[in-house]
Amino acid sequence: MTAALPELADGDYYYQALGGGHFRSTIHAQGAWNEHEQHMAPASGLMADSLERHEPRTDMRMARLSYEILGLIPGGGFHIETTTLRPGRTIELLQAELVANGRVAVRATAWRMITSDTSAVAAVEDTAIPAPDECKPFYGAAIWPGGYIRSLEMRVAEGHRPGAGVVWLRTQHPLTDKADSGDLARLMGLVDTANGIAARVPPGKDSYAFPNLDLQIHMYRRPEGEWLGLDNAVSFGTDGIGLTSTVLHDLQGPFGRAEQILTLRRT
């Protein structure tokens, strides 16, 4: 696709906060499929941050984030509108919409749930993965173009191959120039990278494009820290549809799962 390049903010962060829910993206938020778009990863982190800040409650946490990608996410200026769809005493459903150029580009909903002490029965079936210091450097920018991919530090575990692998990610760039986002927003701003860490086919000319139409995240524990681990598997069907499935980790261990439905297109 070709389009005029957007006017970007200049700074060592993903977004400039302009006030009132308005933002402008930097080159670090640039997408991999088109140079004039944003990457879904930092955009989803910023939306998670907006949802966390919306009418916060100390007795609740977000347990599920569901993003619908309604079209290309333009680079440059946009705003986020956040509302409560379903208030409640023990569960609440929130919504955030990223609006750019007069249209909704991404719609996110989040289930916020009341917390309680269930440590007596706590158990996790997802298996641990090698820690970042047990993995080797991984140069995602050698595979994928765009400012977002260049902004990441990546490590890869043994056994990585097309279609499956374990990769750790972190970034030194804050979500906004205010640098006041929490760990959850920072890590949610990396999850969408999962669709590119173990691509079944090389992206680019004379191959396939496989953008995701959604991002579904379920968390049985609140994540912490700066490293996000992705234990990843990619399936391609026979009729132009694929699925990327990922177990999510921080340095304490697994904390949830992500799913991304893919549309497969010849390039």
C-alpha positions as a Markdown table, in Angstrom:
| # | Residue | x | y | z |
|---|---|---|---|---|
| 1 | Met | 0.0 | 0.0 | 0.0 |
| 2 | Thr | 1.1 | 3.6 | -0.6 |
| 3 | Ala | 0.0 | 6.7 | 1.2 |
| 4 | Ala | 1.4 | 10.0 | 2.3 |
| 5 | Leu | 3.7 | 9.7 | 5.3 |
| 6 | Pro | 2.1 | 11.1 | 8.5 |
| 7 | Glu | 3.4 | 13.9 | 10.7 |
| 8 | Leu | 5.1 | 12.1 | 13.6 |
| 9 | Ala | 6.1 | 13.3 | 17.0 |
| 10 | Asp | 9.8 | 13.4 | 17.7 |
| 11 | Gly | 11.0 | 11.7 | 20.9 |
| 12 | Asp | 12.5 | 8.6 | 22.5 |
| 13 | Tyr | 9.0 | 7.2 | 23.4 |
| 14 | Tyr | 6.1 | 5.7 | 21.4 |
| 15 | Tyr | 3.6 | 8.5 | 21.8 |
| 16 | Gln | 3.4 | 12.1 | 22.7 |
| 17 | Ala | 0.5 | 12.8 | 25.1 |
| 18 | Leu | -1.4 | 15.9 | 23.9 |
| 19 | Gly | -4.0 | 15.9 | 26.7 |
| 20 | Gly | -7.7 | 15.0 | 26.7 |
| 21 | Gly | -7.1 | 11.5 | 25.3 |
| 22 | His | -5.2 | 12.8 | 22.3 |
| 23 | Phe | -1.8 | 11.5 | 21.2 |
| 24 | Arg | 0.7 | 11.6 | 18.4 |
| 25 | Ser | 2.8 | 8.6 | 17.4 |
| 26 | Thr | 6.6 | 8.6 | 16.9 |
| 27 | Ile | 8.7 | 6.5 | 14.5 |
| 28 | His | 9.1 | 3.9 | 17.3 |
| 29 | Ala | 5.4 | 3.0 | 16.9 |
| 30 | Gln | 5.7 | 2.5 | 13.1 |
| 31 | Gly | 4.2 | -0.7 | 11.7 |
| 32 | Ala | 5.9 | -3.5 | 9.8 |
| 33 | Trp | 3.4 | -4.0 | 6.9 |
| 34 | Asn | 3.2 | -0.3 | 5.8 |
| 35 | Glu | 5.5 | 2.6 | 6.7 |
| 36 | His | 2.5 | 5.1 | 7.1 |
| 37 | Glu | 0.7 | 3.0 | 9.8 |
| 38 | Gln | 1.2 | 2.2 | 13.5 |
| 39 | His | 2.1 | -1.2 | 14.8 |
| 40 | Met | -0.7 | -2.8 | 16.7 |
| 41 | Ala | 1.6 | -3.6 | 19.7 |
| 42 | Pro | 2.3 | -0.2 | 21.1 |
| 43 | Ala | -1.2 | 1.0 | 20.2 |
| 44 | Ser | -2.7 | -1.9 | 22.2 |
| 45 | Gly | -0.4 | -1.0 | 25.1 |
| 46 | Leu | -1.6 | 2.6 | 25.0 |
| 47 | Met | -5.3 | 1.5 | 25.0 |
| 48 | Ala | -4.6 | -0.8 | 27.9 |
| 49 | Asp | -3.1 | 2.1 | 29.8 |
| 50 | Ser | -6.2 | 4.2 | 29.0 |
| 51 | Leu | -8.5 | 1.4 | 30.3 |
| 52 | Glu | -6.4 | 1.0 | 33.5 |
| 53 | Arg | -6.8 | 4.8 | 34.2 |
| 54 | His | -10.6 | 4.8 | 33.6 |
| 55 | Glu | -12.5 | 5.0 | 36.9 |
| 56 | Pro | -9.8 | 2.8 | 38.6 |
| 57 | Arg | -10.7 | 0.4 | 41.5 |
| 58 | Thr | -8.1 | -1.0 | 43.9 |
| 59 | Asp | -10.2 | -4.1 | 44.5 |
| 60 | Met | -10.3 | -5.1 | 40.8 |
| 61 | Arg | -7.9 | -5.9 | 38.0 |
| 62 | Met | -8.2 | -6.5 | 34.2 |
| 63 | Ala | -8.3 | -10.2 | 33.4 |
| 64 | Arg | -9.2 | -10.1 | 29.7 |
| 65 | Leu | -8.4 | -7.7 | 26.9 |
| 66 | Ser | -10.1 | -8.1 | 23.5 |
| 67 | Tyr | -9.0 | -6.0 | 20.6 |
| 68 | Glu | -10.8 | -5.8 | 17.2 |
| 69 | Ile | -8.6 | -4.3 | 14.5 |
| 70 | Leu | -11.1 | -2.6 | 12.2 |
| 71 | Gly | -8.6 | -1.3 | 9.7 |
| 72 | Leu | -5.1 | 0.1 | 9.2 |
| 73 | Ile | -4.0 | 2.2 | 12.2 |
| 74 | Pro | -2.7 | 5.5 | 10.7 |
| 75 | Gly | 0.5 | 7.0 | 12.1 |
| 76 | Gly | 0.4 | 10.5 | 13.5 |
| 77 | Gly | -2.4 | 12.0 | 15.5 |
| 78 | Phe | -5.4 | 10.2 | 17.0 |
| 79 | His | -7.4 | 10.0 | 20.2 |
| 80 | Ile | -8.7 | 7.3 | 22.5 |
| 81 | Glu | -12.3 | 7.3 | 23.9 |
| 82 | Thr | -12.8 | 5.2 | 27.0 |
| 83 | Thr | -16.2 | 4.2 | 28.6 |
| 84 | Thr | -17.8 | 1.8 | 31.0 |
| 85 | Leu | -20.2 | -0.6 | 29.1 |
| 86 | Arg | -21.3 | -2.6 | 32.1 |
| 87 | Pro | -20.7 | -1.3 | 35.6 |
| 88 | Gly | -20.9 | -3.8 | 38.5 |
| 89 | Arg | -19.9 | -4.7 | 42.0 |
| 90 | Thr | -17.8 | -7.7 | 41.1 |
| 91 | Ile | -17.3 | -7.4 | 37.4 |
| 92 | Glu | -17.1 | -4.5 | 35.0 |
| 93 | Leu | -16.8 | -4.3 | 31.2 |
| 94 | Leu | -14.9 | -1.4 | 29.8 |
| 95 | Gln | -14.3 | -0.2 | 26.2 |
| 96 | Ala | -11.7 | 1.9 | 24.5 |
| 97 | Glu | -11.8 | 3.1 | 20.9 |
| 98 | Leu | -8.8 | 4.4 | 19.0 |
| 99 | Val | -10.1 | 7.0 | 16.6 |
| 100 | Ala | -7.9 | 8.3 | 13.7 |
| 101 | Asn | -8.8 | 10.3 | 10.6 |
| 102 | Gly | -12.5 | 10.3 | 11.7 |
| 103 | Arg | -12.9 | 6.5 | 12.0 |
| 104 | Val | -12.5 | 3.8 | 14.7 |
| 105 | Ala | -9.3 | 1.9 | 13.9 |
| 106 | Val | -9.2 | -0.4 | 16.9 |
| 107 | Arg | -11.9 | -1.2 | 19.5 |
| 108 | Ala | -10.9 | -2.8 | 22.8 |
| 109 | Thr | -13.0 | -4.2 | 25.6 |
| 110 | Ala | -11.7 | -5.3 | 29.0 |
| 111 | Trp | -13.3 | -7.4 | 31.7 |
| 112 | Arg | -12.3 | -6.0 | 35.1 |
| 113 | Met | -12.9 | -8.5 | 37.9 |
| 114 | Ile | -12.9 | -8.3 | 41.7 |
| 115 | Thr | -9.9 | -10.0 | 43.3 |
| 116 | Ser | -9.7 | -12.2 | 46.4 |
| 117 | Asp | -7.2 | -14.5 | 48.1 |
| 118 | Thr | -7.3 | -17.9 | 46.3 |
| 119 | Ser | -3.7 | -18.8 | 47.0 |
| 120 | Ala | -4.7 | -22.0 | 48.8 |
| 121 | Val | -5.9 | -23.5 | 45.5 |
| 122 | Ala | -3.7 | -21.6 | 43.0 |
| 123 | Ala | -2.2 | -23.8 | 40.3 |
| 124 | Val | -0.8 | -23.3 | 36.7 |
| 125 | Glu | -0.6 | -25.9 | 34.0 |
| 126 | Asp | 1.5 | -23.8 | 31.5 |
| 127 | Thr | 5.1 | -24.7 | 31.6 |
| 128 | Ala | 8.0 | -22.4 | 32.3 |
| 129 | Ile | 10.4 | -21.3 | 29.5 |
| 130 | Pro | 14.2 | -20.5 | 29.6 |
| 131 | Ala | 14.9 | -17.1 | 31.2 |
| 132 | Pro | 16.2 | -14.2 | 29.0 |
| 133 | Asp | 19.8 | -14.7 | 30.2 |
| 134 | Glu | 19.7 | -18.3 | 29.0 |
| 135 | Cys | 18.7 | -17.1 | 25.5 |
| 136 | Lys | 20.6 | -15.6 | 22.5 |
| 137 | Pro | 20.1 | -12.2 | 20.9 |
| 138 | Phe | 17.4 | -12.2 | 18.2 |
| 139 | Tyr | 17.4 | -9.6 | 15.5 |
| 140 | Gly | 13.8 | -9.1 | 14.6 |
| 141 | Ala | 14.7 | -6.1 | 12.4 |
| 142 | Ala | 16.6 | -8.4 | 10.1 |
| 143 | Ile | 13.2 | -10.0 | 9.2 |
| 144 | Trp | 10.7 | -7.2 | 9.7 |
| 145 | Pro | 10.9 | -3.5 | 8.7 |
| 146 | Gly | 9.5 | -0.6 | 10.7 |
| 147 | Gly | 10.4 | 1.6 | 13.7 |
| 148 | Tyr | 8.5 | -0.5 | 16.3 |
| 149 | Ile | 10.6 | -3.7 | 15.6 |
| 150 | Arg | 13.8 | -1.7 | 15.7 |
| 151 | Ser | 12.8 | -0.4 | 19.1 |
| 152 | Leu | 12.9 | -3.8 | 20.8 |
| 153 | Glu | 15.6 | -5.9 | 22.5 |
| 154 | Met | 14.9 | -9.6 | 21.7 |
| 155 | Arg | 16.3 | -12.9 | 22.9 |
| 156 | Val | 15.5 | -16.3 | 21.4 |
| 157 | Ala | 15.6 | -19.8 | 23.0 |
| 158 | Glu | 17.0 | -23.0 | 21.5 |
| 159 | Gly | 14.7 | -24.8 | 19.2 |
| 160 | His | 13.2 | -21.7 | 17.5 |
| 161 | Arg | 11.9 | -22.5 | 14.0 |
| 162 | Pro | 9.3 | -21.3 | 11.5 |
| 163 | Gly | 6.0 | -21.8 | 13.1 |
| 164 | Ala | 7.0 | -22.1 | 16.7 |
| 165 | Gly | 9.5 | -20.7 | 19.2 |
| 166 | Val | 10.2 | -18.9 | 22.4 |
| 167 | Val | 11.3 | -15.3 | 22.3 |
| 168 | Trp | 11.7 | -12.7 | 25.1 |
| 169 | Leu | 11.1 | -8.9 | 24.4 |
| 170 | Arg | 11.6 | -5.7 | 26.2 |
| 171 | Thr | 11.9 | -2.0 | 25.3 |
| 172 | Gln | 13.7 | 1.0 | 26.7 |
| 173 | His | 11.1 | 3.3 | 25.3 |
| 174 | Pro | 8.2 | 4.4 | 27.6 |
| 175 | Leu | 4.7 | 4.4 | 26.1 |
| 176 | Thr | 4.4 | 8.2 | 26.3 |
| 177 | Asp | 6.5 | 11.2 | 26.9 |
| 178 | Lys | 5.1 | 11.3 | 30.5 |
| 179 | Ala | 6.7 | 7.9 | 31.2 |
| 180 | Asp | 4.1 | 7.1 | 33.9 |
| 181 | Ser | 2.5 | 3.9 | 32.6 |
| 182 | Gly | 2.5 | 0.7 | 34.7 |
| 183 | Asp | 3.9 | -2.7 | 34.0 |
| 184 | Leu | 0.7 | -4.1 | 32.7 |
| 185 | Ala | 0.3 | -1.4 | 30.0 |
| 186 | Arg | 4.0 | -1.8 | 29.1 |
| 187 | Leu | 3.8 | -5.5 | 28.7 |
| 188 | Met | 0.5 | -5.4 | 26.8 |
| 189 | Gly | 2.2 | -3.1 | 24.4 |
| 190 | Leu | 4.5 | -5.9 | 23.4 |
| 191 | Val | 2.0 | -8.9 | 23.1 |
| 192 | Asp | 1.0 | -8.3 | 19.5 |
| 193 | Thr | 4.6 | -8.9 | 18.4 |
| 194 | Ala | 3.8 | -12.6 | 18.9 |
| 195 | Asn | 2.5 | -12.9 | 15.3 |
| 196 | Gly | 5.9 | -12.2 | 13.9 |
| 197 | Ile | 8.4 | -14.0 | 16.1 |
| 198 | Ala | 8.1 | -17.4 | 14.5 |
| 199 | Ala | 6.5 | -16.7 | 11.1 |
| 200 | Arg | 5.8 | -19.8 | 9.1 |
| 201 | Val | 6.8 | -18.1 | 5.8 |
| 202 | Pro | 9.1 | -15.1 | 5.3 |
| 203 | Pro | 7.1 | -11.8 | 5.1 |
| 204 | Gly | 7.6 | -9.7 | 1.9 |
| 205 | Lys | 7.4 | -10.0 | -1.8 |
| 206 | Asp | 6.6 | -13.4 | -3.5 |
| 207 | Ser | 5.4 | -14.9 | -0.2 |
| 208 | Tyr | 2.4 | -14.3 | 2.0 |
| 209 | Ala | 1.1 | -11.5 | 4.2 |
| 210 | Phe | -0.6 | -12.7 | 7.4 |
| 211 | Pro | -1.9 | -9.7 | 9.4 |
| 212 | Asn | -4.0 | -10.4 | 12.4 |
| 213 | Leu | -7.6 | -9.1 | 12.7 |
| 214 | Asp | -7.7 | -9.3 | 16.5 |
| 215 | Leu | -5.8 | -9.8 | 19.7 |
| 216 | Gln | -7.4 | -11.7 | 22.6 |
| 217 | Ile | -5.5 | -11.7 | 25.9 |
| 218 | His | -6.5 | -13.7 | 29.0 |
| 219 | Met | -4.5 | -13.2 | 32.2 |
| 220 | Tyr | -4.8 | -15.5 | 35.3 |
| 221 | Arg | -2.1 | -13.4 | 37.0 |
| 222 | Arg | -1.2 | -9.7 | 36.8 |
| 223 | Pro | 2.1 | -9.5 | 35.0 |
| 224 | Glu | 5.1 | -7.6 | 36.3 |
| 225 | Gly | 8.5 | -6.2 | 35.2 |
| 226 | Glu | 9.9 | -5.2 | 31.8 |
| 227 | Trp | 10.5 | -8.6 | 30.1 |
| 228 | Leu | 7.7 | -10.3 | 28.1 |
| 229 | Gly | 8.2 | -14.0 | 27.2 |
| 230 | Leu | 6.3 | -15.4 | 24.2 |
| 231 | Asp | 5.9 | -19.2 | 23.9 |
| 232 | Asn | 4.5 | -19.2 | 20.4 |
| 233 | Ala | 2.9 | -21.5 | 17.8 |
| 234 | Val | 1.5 | -20.5 | 14.4 |
| 235 | Ser | -1.0 | -22.5 | 12.4 |
| 236 | Phe | -2.1 | -21.9 | 8.8 |
| 237 | Gly | -5.3 | -23.4 | 7.5 |
| 238 | Thr | -6.1 | -24.4 | 3.9 |
| 239 | Asp | -8.6 | -21.7 | 3.2 |
| 240 | Gly | -6.7 | -18.5 | 3.8 |
| 241 | Ile | -7.1 | -18.3 | 7.6 |
| 242 | Gly | -4.5 | -18.8 | 10.3 |
| 243 | Leu | -4.0 | -18.6 | 14.0 |
| 244 | Thr | -1.2 | -17.5 | 16.3 |
| 245 | Ser | -1.4 | -18.9 | 19.8 |
| 246 | Thr | 0.9 | -17.8 | 22.6 |
| 247 | Val | 1.5 | -18.5 | 26.3 |
| 248 | Leu | 2.6 | -15.2 | 27.9 |
| 249 | His | 5.4 | -15.1 | 30.6 |
| 250 | Asp | 7.1 | -12.6 | 32.8 |
| 251 | Leu | 10.2 | -13.3 | 34.9 |
| 252 | Gln | 8.0 | -14.9 | 37.5 |
| 253 | Gly | 6.6 | -17.5 | 35.1 |
| 254 | Pro | 3.5 | -17.9 | 32.8 |
| 255 | Phe | 0.6 | -15.4 | 33.5 |
| 256 | Gly | -1.8 | -15.9 | 30.6 |
| 257 | Arg | -2.5 | -16.6 | 26.9 |
| 258 | Ala | -3.0 | -14.6 | 23.7 |
| 259 | Glu | -4.7 | -15.6 | 20.4 |
| 260 | Gln | -4.6 | -13.8 | 17.0 |
| 261 | Ile | -6.7 | -14.8 | 14.0 |
| 262 | Leu | -4.9 | -14.2 | 10.7 |
| 263 | Thr | -5.9 | -13.5 | 7.1 |
| 264 | Leu | -3.4 | -15.1 | 4.7 |
| 265 | Arg | -2.8 | -13.2 | 1.5 |
| 266 | Arg | -0.4 | -13.8 | -1.4 |
| 267 | Thr | 2.1 | -11.0 | -2.0 |
